[in-house]
Amino acid sequence: MFELLAVTYQACSASLAKLGEPEAAWIAADRAISAAERAGNPLMMAAGAFRLGFVFLGARHFDQVEETARTAAEALWFLTDQGNVEAMSLWGGLTLQRAVAASRLNQADVAYEHLSRAREMAARVGEGRNDYNTEFGPANVALHEVAVAVEVGDAGHALRIGTAVDASTLSAERRARLAVDLARAHAQRRQVDEAVARLLEAENVTPEQIRNHRVVRQLVSDLVSMQDPASSELRELAERVGA
């Protein structure tokens, strides 16, 4: 019963986060962890912490991302050491969250260290799994490496990794996020047309997500300011996202 309740709360947290309701998503994730604890299921507890990490990332509480993900990952280490693949996937997903949080705190060395450890674990897990909705594997690590590189201003590295990765096995949401991060990398190099092409690619994959995304709106505004006059594609995109 409590395991089912934990899964339900996790799903609610994910949906609420996408709807822009961080406080409600936070409560749902916290209740998912409590339900998993009552069920005595360490994997479900870690999955709840993984979901909570996304809420904290969205709310820009990066220190809380680190604390939550680190604690949950440490609790999983015994199971990962035994070769439990589900635990390995969760550990990897939590470690990627730590990498993103570090990059947003401008701690590049720390972020890349987390990525290195996640990459080693991903090689053991392999592709084609989606344990607890982590989508953890080599391709997902590469996506996060692109995101980290963009955050720390290393556009060249982001573009090298991002253009080489095969993200076809990942969800539409993750593929769109990769395209947005590559657009951000092109914008850092003031390559406006290339950035617009990537944003249109992302919009084609998940139009609702792109048209209501705060980061995309700001990025498009920046691109408009870079290009004078703005291309028709860029002007139309700006209108669609409200930039």
N, C-alpha and C positions, 0 to 999 in steps of 0.2 A: 504493500500500500504506500509506504513512504517513498519507495523508489519511483513509483508512478507519479507521486506528488512532486518529487524533485524534478523529474523530466518536464512535467507541466509548467512548473515555475520557471525552468530554464527557457522553455519556448516563449512564455509570456515576457520574460526579460528581453529576449532577442527582438520580439515584435515591438515592444514598447520603446526600445532603444532606437529602432528604425523610424518610429513615429515621432521621435524627438521628445520623448518623455523620460529624461534621465533619472529623475527621482523615483518614479514608479518602477523603472527598469532596475534600479538599485535595490529597491525593496524586494522585487520578485527574485532577483539573483541571490540575495541574502537568505530568503526563505527556501530557495532551492538547496543551498548549502545546509541549512538547518534540517531540512527533511532528509537529505542524504546522510547526515550525521546520525539522525534517529534510526535510519535504516542500517547503519553500521557499514556503509559502502564507501570506502576511500576513493574509488574511482569517480563515483558520482559527486563526492565532495569536491574533488579537483575540477570536475567539469563545471560545477557551480562557480568555483573560483575563477575559472577560465572565462565564464560568461560575465562575472563581475568585473573582470579586467577590462573587457570591452566598454562597459559602462564608465569605468574610471577614465579610460582613454578618451572617450567622447566628452567627458566633463573636464578634461585637462587636469585631472588629479594624478599626476605622473608618479609622485612619491608613493601613493596608495597602490598604483599598478605594480610597482616594484615590490612593495611589501606583500601584497596579496599573492602575486605570482611566485615570488621566492619561497614563501611559506608553503604554498601548495606543492611546488616542485620538489622541495626538500622532503615533504611527507610522502611523495611518490617514489623517491629514489630506490627504496628497498625493492619495490615491485619492478622498476625498470631494470635493476641489477639482475633480477631473476629472469629477464627476457619477456616480461608481460608486454605485448605489443600495444595494447590499449593504454597502459600506463606510459609507455614510451611516447605515444602520440600526444597524450595530454601534457607530459613533461615538455615535449618539444613545442607545443602550442604556447604554453606558459612562458617558456624561454624566449620565444619570438616576441611576446608581449613585453617582456623585460627589455628586449633590444629596441623596440619602438619607443618605449618610455624613456630610455636612456638617450636616444637620438633627439627626442624632443626637449630634453634637458641639456642638449648640446654636449653630451658626453660620448663623443664619437668612439674613443677607444673601448669604452665599456660596451657600447652597442655592438661593435664588430666582434668583441669577445663572445657575447651572447650568441651572435649569429654563427660563429665558428663552432660552438658547442652544439647548437641546434642542427647545423649541417651534418655533423658527425652522427647525431641521433637519427636524422632523416635517412642517411645512407643505410642504417640498420632497418628502419621501418619500411622503406621503399615507397613506390607510387601506388596509387589506386585504392588507398584506404581513406576512410572518413570517420574515424573513431570519435564519438561524441562531438560531431560536427567541427572537428579541428581542421580537416583537410590536410593534415600534416604529412609532409613528404618533401623530397628535394625541390620540386617546382614551387611549393609554397614558401620554402626558405628563400629561394631566389626572389620571389615577389617581395618578401620582407626586406631583403638586401637592397632592392631598388628603393623601397620606401625609406629605409634608413639613410641611404646615400643621398637622396633628395633632401631629407631633413637636415643633414649636416653640410649641405651645399656642394656635394661631390657629383655634379651633373654628369660628368664624363663616365664615371664608374656606373652610375645608375643606367645610363643608356647602353653601355657595353653589356651589362648583365641582363637588362630588360629586353633587349632585342634578340638575345640568344636563347631565352628561356621558352620552353614549350608549355604554355599554360592551358592547353586545350582540355586537359582532364579536370580542371578546376571549375568551380561554380561560376555562373555568370557574374555574380557580385565580385568575386575575386579578380576575374579577368578585366572587368570594368575598372576596378581599383588600380590594376597594373597600368592600364592605358592612361588613367588620370595622373598617376605618378610619373609616367614617361612624359606626359604633357608638361608637368611641372619642371621636369629636368630640361626640356627644350626651352621653356620660358626662362629658366635661369641663364640659358645661353642666348636669349633674345631671338630664338628661332620661332617666330610667331606662326608661320604657316604650318610647320611641323607640329607645333603644339595644338593648333586647331584641328589638324587631321587626327591626332590621338584622341582629342575630346569628342570628336564626331564618332570615332570608333567606339568609345565608351558609351556614348549616347545610344548608339545602335544596339548595344548589348543590353543595357539597363536604362532606358530612357527616364523612368520616374526617379530613379536614384540620382542620376546626373542632374536633372533639372531642379532638384530640391536640395542639392548638396552645397553647404556653406563654402567649402574649400573650392569647389568648381566655380561658384559665383565670384569669389574673390579673384581666382585665377583668370577668368574671362575678363573681368574688369582691368586687371593688370595688362592683359594682352591688348585690349582696346587702347590703353594709354601708350603702348609701345608702337602701334602701327597707325600711321597717319597718312592717308585715310585708311580706316579699317576695311578689310575685304568684305564682300557681301556675305560670305560664309560666316565670318566672325560677327558681323552685325546681327545676322539672323540668330546665331547661337546666343549672343548676348541677350537678345529679346526673349528667347525661350527660357533662359535661366534667370532672367530678371536682373541682369548685371547692368 
